[in-house]
Every structure is written in C-alpha cells, then in structure tokens.
Amino acid sequence: PRNSKWLNVTQIQRVWEQMNLAYERKVDKIWIVNVGDLKPMEYPITFWMDMAWSPRCFNPDNLYNHTVSFCEEQLGEENAEEAARILNTYSKFNARVTPEMLNDATYSLINYNEFKNVLDDYKNLEVSADKQFESIKAEYRDAYDQLIRFPVKACANLYEMYFAVAMNKS
C-alpha cells in the first residue's frame, strides 16, 4: 500500500483553506486540479468543483454542511448525517498519516499506547460504517460501500496489519 490513489486522503477543510487562500489573493481566473484516480476522489472533487464555481459560498462554518448535502444526494436523507460524520472522520484520520506513509514504526507502542489508540479509532469507525451499511436500503448500498465503508475498512485493516507487525517486532 504505497500509493495514495486507492483511497480518499483529502480533507475538504484543507481544500477550502488552499482554495480560499488562492481566491483571496486574486488567483481566480483559472484553477487546475490533479485528481489522480477519479473514483475514490468523488467527494473531494465534488467539493472542489462546487467551491471553484462559487468560492464565496464556503467558509469554515459551513463546510460540514456540504458533506451532509453530498451524502444526502448519494445516500438519501435518512442516511446523510451519519454517513457525513463517518466520511469526515475517516478523511481526518487519513490526513494524520496517509496510508502510503504508514508502517510499523509510525506510531509508538509505548508512549500512551499511541498505536493502539489510533487503531482503535479506525476499528470503532469501521463498526459504525458496518452498522450503517446493514441498516440502509439496498438501493444505496453500492454507493455507500464505495464512498464510505470500503475506505474505512481498508484503512482499519491496514492499521491492524501494521500494528501486528509492530507488536511482533517488539
């Protein structure tokens, strides 16, 4: 897992920050974005395009609302809040250390159980994603799996693998 193209590691909060800095400095004639593989980047690309179209509409106080709206469009109103929470959280977790930079020495096993705590964060998020997946209508399951569940499970699995390697080496 040394390639960031397989998962979304982009926090829209960081996208907003960089695009807003450019816009405030009058860099507003043309914006170009390198998206790599389109499929796992569906949400951050959507945010980028929406902000590029109307930069003044976004500020730190309403970014999460965009995530909820996106999830509402893709997964239905009844699933939007929880799906947005999970989407926002896993992109936050992935921004700590991107999957391609993670290894068995990234976190400490000794200091405050750092590695175990980070692993537990992902495992708890995986439980939430699985729980929601089981409760949503069949018509939303494929989209949910692609946008929410698979990325969470993939990272939880990756962290579990490197945690096991670290434990075996200690």
C-alpha positions in Angstrom: 0.0 0.0 0.0 2.4 2.7 -1.2 0.0 4.6 -3.5 -2.5 7.2 -2.4 -4.7 6.7 -5.4 -6.7 3.9 -3.9 -8.3 5.9 -1.1 -9.5 9.4 -0.4 -7.0 11.1 1.9 -8.3 14.6 1.2 -9.9 16.7 3.9 -12.2 19.3 2.4 -11.2 21.6 5.2 -7.7 21.7 3.7 -9.0 22.0 0.2 -11.1 25.0 1.3 -8.1 26.5 3.1 -5.9 26.4 0.0 -8.5 27.4 -2.5 -9.6 30.3 -0.2 -6.0 31.5 0.1 -5.7 31.5 -3.7 -9.1 33.3 -4.1 -8.3 35.9 -1.5 -5.0 36.6 -3.4 -7.0 37.2 -6.6 -5.9 33.9 -8.2 -9.3 33.4 -9.7 -9.0 33.2 -13.5 -8.2 29.5 -13.8 -7.8 26.7 -11.3 -6.3 23.3 -12.2 -6.5 20.3 -10.0 -4.7 16.9 -10.3 -7.2 14.3 -9.1 -5.3 11.1 -9.9 -7.8 8.2 -9.8 -11.3 9.7 -10.0 -13.4 7.0 -8.3 -12.1 7.3 -4.7 -11.9 11.0 -5.0 -15.6 11.6 -5.9 -16.4 13.6 -2.8 -13.3 15.9 -2.7 -13.6 16.5 -6.4 -17.3 17.4 -6.0 -16.3 19.9 -3.2 -13.5 21.3 -5.3 -15.8 21.9 -8.3 -18.6 23.4 -6.1 -16.1 25.8 -4.5 -14.5 26.7 -7.8 -17.9 27.5 -9.1 -18.8 29.7 -6.2 -15.9 30.4 -3.8 -17.8 33.0 -1.7 -20.4 30.4 -0.7 -18.0 28.5 1.5 -16.4 29.3 4.9 -15.2 27.3 7.9 -18.6 27.3 9.5 -20.5 25.6 6.6 -18.0 23.1 5.2 -19.6 20.2 7.1 -23.0 21.1 5.7 -21.5 20.4 2.2 -20.5 16.9 3.4 -24.0 16.3 4.7 -25.6 17.6 1.4 -23.3 15.3 -0.6 -24.2 12.3 1.4 -27.9 13.2 1.2 -27.7 13.3 -2.6 -25.8 10.0 -2.8 -27.3 8.0 0.1 -30.7 9.5 0.9 -31.7 12.0 3.6 -32.1 9.4 6.3 -28.5 8.3 6.0 -26.8 11.6 5.4 -25.9 12.7 8.9 -24.2 9.5 10.0 -22.5 8.9 6.6 -21.2 12.5 6.6 -19.8 12.0 10.1 -18.0 8.8 9.0 -16.8 10.4 5.7 -15.5 13.5 7.5 -13.9 11.4 10.3 -12.1 8.9 8.0 -10.6 11.7 5.9 -9.4 13.4 9.1 -7.9 10.1 10.2 -6.2 9.6 6.8 -4.7 13.0 7.0 -2.9 12.1 10.2 -0.7 9.8 8.2 -1.7 8.8 4.7 -1.9 5.1 4.1 1.2 5.1 1.8 3.3 6.6 4.6 2.1 4.3 7.3 4.4 1.5 8.6 5.0 -0.5 11.8 7.2 2.3 13.2 4.8 5.3 12.5 3.3 5.2 16.0 4.7 4.3 19.4 3.6 1.1 21.1 4.9 2.5 24.4 4.0 6.2 24.7 0.4 6.4 25.8 -0.5 3.3 23.8 -0.4 5.6 20.7 -0.6 2.9 18.0 -3.3 1.0 19.8 -5.4 4.2 20.3 -5.1 5.1 16.6 -6.0 1.5 15.6 -9.0 1.7 17.9 -10.2 4.9 16.3 -10.3 3.1 12.9 -11.8 0.0 14.3 -14.6 2.0 16.0 -15.2 3.9 12.8 -15.4 0.5 11.0 -18.0 -0.7 13.4 -20.1 2.5 12.7 -19.7 2.1 8.9 -20.7 -1.6 9.1 -23.7 -0.8 11.3 -24.9 1.9 8.9 -24.3 -0.3 5.9 -26.5 -3.0 7.3 -29.3 -0.5 8.0 -29.5 1.3 4.7 -31.8 0.5 1.8 -30.4 -1.9 -0.8 -30.5 0.9 -3.5 -27.9 2.9 -1.6 -25.6 0.0 -0.5 -23.2 0.1 -3.6 -22.7 3.8 -3.3 -22.3 3.6 0.5 -19.7 0.8 0.2 -17.7 2.7 -2.4 -17.8 6.1 -0.7 -17.8 5.2 3.0 -17.5 1.6 4.0 -14.6 0.3 1.8 -12.3 3.2 2.6 -12.9 2.8 6.4 -12.5 -1.0 6.3 -9.3 -0.7 4.1 -7.6 1.7 6.5 -8.7 -0.2 9.6 -7.3 -3.3 8.0 -4.0 -1.6 7.1 -3.6 -0.2 10.6 -4.4 -3.6 12.1 -1.7 -5.2 9.8 1.0 -2.7 10.8 0.0 -2.8 14.4 0.5 -6.6 14.3 3.9 -6.2 12.6 4.9 -3.7 15.3 3.8 -6.0 18.1 5.7 -8.9 16.5 8.9 -6.8 16.4 8.6 -5.6 20.0 
